[in-house]
Amino acid sequence: MMRILIVDDEPSASNILKILLERHVAVPKEIVVCHSAEEAFDLIETFQPSLLMLDIEMPHLNGFDLLNRIPRWNFDVIFTTAYDRYAIKAIRFSALDYLLKPIDIIDLQNAMHRHYIKYFHKNEVSNELIQNLVDNLQQKDPHAFKLALRTNDGAHFYSVKDIVRCEGDNNYTHFYFLQARPLIVSHTLKDFEEMLTDQGFLRVHKSHLVNMRYVERLDKDNLIWLQDGSSVTVSRRRKKEVLDILSVRQLKP
């Protein structure tokens, strides 16, 4: 049976989430609610949840502070939050789930389905992902975040500057690195485009997302050449944007 601990300083929000779980998530479960990170810290020891549904914005200790205080995370986490761009970016970079308030039933069911798969298969990866989140949140610059990539053989963590390009293949994305073997991740290229665009990446084609710091040139055949010796096709509508970026780079002293 799943043991779910809801942590939210707003009683109305936590009660609504509890009702949604009871009515719309059809798995055996026990749900406990608390209204502060301090109370949650003690309950984690006694209740031993398999899932923590954790509000980020709380007085005194917020959700991230709570995770920092826990010596070992032997549970999964789904964050609940109003829109917080920096926090959501850190969560997504660590391949963890979040729900925006007010919580949508379909989003909740999808997040719980992903948790159930991890719970059913006794997946222990969450501990590494939470550690990566904690480490990322200690960075002052989101460009220093490490990206968690989950594959069939576990979680892998990379600095964004080590990624040369990403290639989409239906619901999968192939990652290519400067000095590591390629990886295949079960997420669409669009998912990573949303995360990496403000990190210096550009979608140059429907199938290609490129780290522009590694671009060497664009040739007459609309092939963009990268420092690792690879090349990818640039779509016609993206050609001007690529040329503009390369021109700016050449103008810099």
Sequence and secondary structure as in RCSB ss.txt:
>XXXX:A:sequence
MMRILIVDDEPSASNILKILLERHVAVPKEIVVCHSAEEAFDLIETFQPSLLMLDIEMPHLNGFDLLNRIPRWNF
DVIFTTAYDRYAIKAIRFSALDYLLKPIDIIDLQNAMHRHYIKYFHKNEVSNELIQNLVDNLQQKDPHAFKLALR
TNDGAHFYSVKDIVRCEGDNNYTHFYFLQARPLIVSHTLKDFEEMLTDQGFLRVHKSHLVNMRYVERLDKDNLIW
LQDGSSVTVSRRRKKEVLDILSVRQLKP
>XXXX:A:secstr
 EEEEEE S HHHHHHHHHHHHHH  S EEEEEESSHHHHHHHHHHH  SEEEEES  SSS HHHHHHH S   S
EEEEEES  HHHHHHHHHTT EEEESS  HHHHHHHHHHHHHHHHTT  THHHHHHHHHHHHT SSGGG EEEEE
ETTEEEEEEGGGEEEEEEETTEEEEEESSS  EEESS HHHHHHHHGGGTEEEEETTEEEEGGGEEEE TTSEEE
ETTS EEE  HHHHHHHHHHHHHHHH  
